[in-house]
Amino acid sequence: MKRNRNNMRYSLKIWNGVNKLMLFGALVVIFFAMVALFAPLIAPYDPGRIDIENILTGPSPSHLLGTDSLGRDLFSRMVYGARISLMVGLIAVGIAAVIGIFLGAMAGYYGKWVDVLIMRFVDIMLCFPTFFLILAVIALLEPSIVNIMIIIGVTSWMGVARLIRAEILSLKERDFIYAEKAIGASDFRIIVRHLIPNAMAPVLVNITLGIAAAILVESSLSFLGIGVQPPTPSWGNILTEGKSVMGAAWWMVVFPGVAIFITVLGYNLLGEGIREKLTRS
């Protein structure tokens, strides 16, 4: 009995040390990731299936979230839309991370004119409002999922570059780096094997928050009609379709809006929780 009480107290102590908001964010992220991964198994209908007999019908047992102006099942389109939105967020942030880590590592390690050149380029990029820069680039290209991911990625790497540079400026003066140089290790080995792995902690926070920002940007672009193009479903273009029938079909606006809100909130809470943990440690 005494052992059971001690185990219970230990479990409560662990639970009290857990950031509840971070846990909620992690559960939200995992939930939507599972929805996106198993979309073909979860969706009851083909997201492009048109049913003219059920146009703009409200939520019901046969159509859990109602139907759109073409009679397509909104729940199925929302499920497949999660796949598109999360894919855009992850790949766009992945592109931004690769560019930012590379340029930030070069600037921090080599310093001098390399640092000046790269950081002045970062300053120039930061002078442009990111969303309007994306709009300008998209205006020159054909709207597509691939273009959206690439454009968001190549216009949002500056924060990662600054973080990596700051960390490497500190790390490169440590004794283990001097020891690597003393045994003749190449710059590439020092940067890739030692500096970047030890500088990744704050970058992980930035990446997590960046996914939420990328999802918002994709949804905004799709809402404006220059993002993911119909009939491919994304939460943003579902909102666009619902805008014109908002008075008669509230579900066309409420459900995708709530999905975007909860997903972005989940990533933000997860990112803030990771930041808090790193700060304490």
C-alpha positions in Angstrom: 0.0 0.0 0.0 2.8 2.4 0.9 4.6 1.6 -2.4 1.4 2.3 -4.3 1.0 5.7 -2.5 4.6 6.6 -3.3 4.1 5.6 -7.0 1.0 7.7 -7.1 2.8 10.7 -5.6 5.7 10.3 -8.1 3.2 10.1 -11.0 1.4 13.3 -9.8 4.8 15.0 -9.4 5.6 14.2 -13.0 2.2 15.3 -14.2 2.5 18.6 -12.4 5.8 19.2 -14.1 4.3 18.8 -17.5 3.3 21.9 -19.4 -0.4 21.3 -20.0 -0.7 23.7 -22.9 2.3 22.1 -24.6 0.7 18.7 -24.1 -2.5 20.0 -25.6 -0.6 21.4 -28.6 1.2 18.1 -29.1 -2.1 16.2 -29.1 -3.6 18.6 -31.6 -0.6 18.3 -33.9 -0.6 14.5 -33.6 -4.4 14.3 -34.2 -4.3 16.3 -37.4 -1.2 14.5 -38.6 -3.1 11.2 -38.2 -6.1 12.6 -40.0 -3.9 13.7 -42.9 -2.0 10.4 -43.0 -5.1 8.2 -42.9 -7.4 10.5 -45.0 -8.4 7.8 -47.5 -9.6 5.6 -44.6 -11.3 8.4 -42.6 -13.2 10.2 -45.4 -16.5 8.5 -46.1 -16.7 9.9 -49.7 -14.5 10.9 -52.5 -13.7 14.6 -51.9 -14.5 15.4 -55.6 -17.8 13.4 -55.8 -20.6 15.7 -56.9 -24.2 15.0 -55.7 -26.6 17.5 -57.2 -29.4 16.1 -55.0 -27.7 17.2 -51.8 -26.5 20.7 -52.6 -25.8 22.8 -49.5 -27.5 20.4 -47.1 -26.6 21.0 -43.4 -24.8 18.6 -41.1 -26.6 15.2 -40.9 -25.8 11.6 -40.2 -25.0 11.0 -43.9 -23.0 14.2 -44.2 -21.4 15.0 -40.8 -20.4 18.5 -41.7 -22.9 19.1 -44.5 -22.2 19.6 -48.2 -21.0 22.4 -50.4 -22.5 24.2 -53.4 -21.8 21.2 -55.7 -23.1 18.6 -53.2 -19.6 17.4 -52.2 -19.2 16.1 -48.7 -17.6 18.8 -46.6 -16.2 16.3 -44.0 -14.3 14.4 -46.7 -13.0 17.6 -48.2 -11.9 18.8 -44.8 -10.0 15.6 -44.2 -8.2 15.8 -47.5 -7.7 19.5 -47.0 -5.8 18.7 -43.8 -3.4 16.7 -45.9 -2.8 19.6 -48.3 -2.5 22.3 -45.6 -0.1 20.3 -43.3 2.0 19.1 -46.3 2.4 22.7 -47.4 3.4 23.8 -43.9 5.9 21.0 -43.4 7.6 21.2 -46.7 7.7 25.0 -46.8 9.3 25.1 -43.4 11.7 22.4 -44.4 12.9 24.4 -47.3 13.2 27.5 -45.1 15.2 25.5 -42.5 17.6 24.2 -45.1 18.3 27.6 -46.5 18.5 29.3 -43.1 20.7 26.7 -41.5 23.2 26.8 -44.5 23.5 30.6 -44.7 23.4 31.1 -40.9 26.2 28.5 -40.4 28.4 30.1 -43.1 27.9 33.6 -41.6 28.5 32.5 -38.1 31.5 30.2 -38.7 33.5 32.2 -41.3 32.6 35.7 -40.1 34.3 38.8 -41.7 33.0 39.6 -45.2 31.0 36.4 -45.5 29.1 37.3 -42.4 28.6 40.9 -43.5 27.4 39.9 -47.0 24.9 37.2 -45.8 23.5 39.3 -42.9 23.0 42.4 -45.1 21.1 40.2 -47.5 19.0 39.0 -44.5 18.3 42.6 -43.6 17.2 43.4 -47.2 14.8 40.4 -47.2 13.4 41.5 -43.9 12.6 44.9 -45.3 9.9 43.4 -47.5 6.6 42.4 -45.9 6.7 38.6 -46.3 3.0 38.1 -47.4 3.2 40.9 -50.0 6.5 39.5 -51.3 4.8 36.1 -51.7 1.9 37.7 -53.5 4.4 39.5 -55.9 6.2 36.2 -56.7 3.0 34.2 -57.2 1.7 36.9 -59.6 4.6 35.9 -61.9 4.1 32.1 -61.6 1.3 29.7 -62.1 -0.6 28.9 -58.8 0.1 25.4 -57.7 0.9 23.4 -54.6 4.5 23.0 -55.5 5.0 26.7 -56.2 3.2 27.7 -53.0 5.5 25.5 -50.9 8.7 26.7 -52.6 7.7 30.4 -52.4 6.8 30.2 -48.8 10.0 28.4 -48.0 12.4 30.8 -49.9 10.7 33.9 -48.3 10.8 32.7 -44.7 14.3 31.5 -43.9 15.7 34.7 -42.3 14.7 33.9 -38.7 16.4 30.5 -38.9 19.6 32.1 -40.4 19.8 34.6 -37.5 19.3 32.0 -34.8 21.9 29.6 -36.3 24.4 32.4 -36.7 24.0 33.6 -33.1 24.4 30.0 -31.8 27.5 29.3 -33.9 29.2 32.5 -33.0 29.1 31.3 -29.4 29.8 27.6 -30.1 32.9 28.1 -32.3 34.8 29.6 -29.4 34.4 26.4 -27.3 37.3 24.1 -26.4 35.9 21.1 -28.4 36.0 23.2 -31.6 39.6 24.2 -31.0 40.4 20.5 -30.3 38.8 19.5 -33.7 40.8 22.1 -35.5 44.0 20.9 -33.7 43.6 17.4 -35.0 43.1 18.7 -38.6 39.3 18.4 -38.9 37.9 20.1 -42.0 35.5 23.1 -41.8 32.8 21.0 -43.3 33.2 18.3 -40.6 33.2 20.9 -37.8 30.1 22.7 -39.1 28.1 19.6 -39.9 29.1 17.2 -37.1 29.5 19.6 -34.2 28.3 23.2 -34.7 24.9 22.6 -36.4 23.7 19.8 -34.2 24.5 21.8 -31.0 22.8 24.9 -32.4 19.5 23.3 -33.3 17.6 23.7 -30.1 16.3 27.3 -30.7 15.8 26.4 -34.4 13.4 23.6 -33.5 11.2 26.2 -31.7 11.3 28.5 -34.8 10.5 25.6 -37.1 7.4 24.6 -35.0 6.1 28.1 -35.0 7.0 28.4 -38.7 4.7 25.5 -39.6 1.8 27.4 -38.1 2.7 30.5 -39.9 3.0 28.6 -43.2 -0.4 27.0 -42.8 -1.9 30.5 -42.2 -0.1 31.8 -45.3 -1.3 28.9 -47.5 -4.9 29.3 -46.2 -4.8 33.1 -46.9 -3.4 32.6 -50.4 -6.0 29.9 -51.2 -8.8 32.1 -49.7 -7.7 34.8 -52.2 -7.8 32.4 -55.0 -4.1 32.3 -55.8 -3.1 29.4 -53.7 -4.1 25.7 -54.0 -6.5 25.6 -56.9 -9.9 23.8 -57.0 -10.9 21.0 -57.2 -8.0 20.1 -54.9 -9.4 20.7 -51.4 -7.6 22.9 -48.9 -9.0 24.7 -45.9 -8.4 28.0 -47.5 -10.2 27.4 -50.8 -13.1 25.7 -48.9 -13.5 29.0 -47.0 -13.5 30.9 -50.3 -16.3 28.7 -51.6 -18.2 29.3 -48.4 -17.9 33.1 -48.5 -20.5 33.4 -51.3 -23.0 31.2 -49.5 -22.3 32.2 -45.9 -25.9 33.3 -45.2 -27.4 30.0 -46.3 -24.6 27.6 -45.4 -22.8 28.6 -42.2 -21.0 25.3 -42.0 -19.0 26.1 -45.1 -17.2 28.9 -43.2 -17.3 27.7 -39.6 -15.8 24.2 -39.9 -12.7 25.1 -42.0 -12.2 28.3 -39.9 -12.2 26.3 -36.7 -9.8 23.7 -38.2 -7.3 26.4 -39.2 -7.6 28.0 -35.8 -7.1 24.8 -33.8 -4.2 23.6 -35.9 -2.4 26.9 -35.7 -3.1 27.1 -32.0 -1.7 23.6 -31.5 1.6 24.4 -33.3 1.9 27.7 -31.4 1.4 26.1 -28.0 3.8 23.2 -28.9 6.4 25.7 -30.0 6.0 27.9 -26.9 6.1 24.9 -24.7 9.4 23.7 -26.3 10.8 27.2 -25.9 9.9 27.3 -22.2 11.5 23.9 -21.6 14.7 25.0 -23.3 14.8 28.2 -21.4 14.5 26.4 -18.1 17.1 23.9 -19.0 
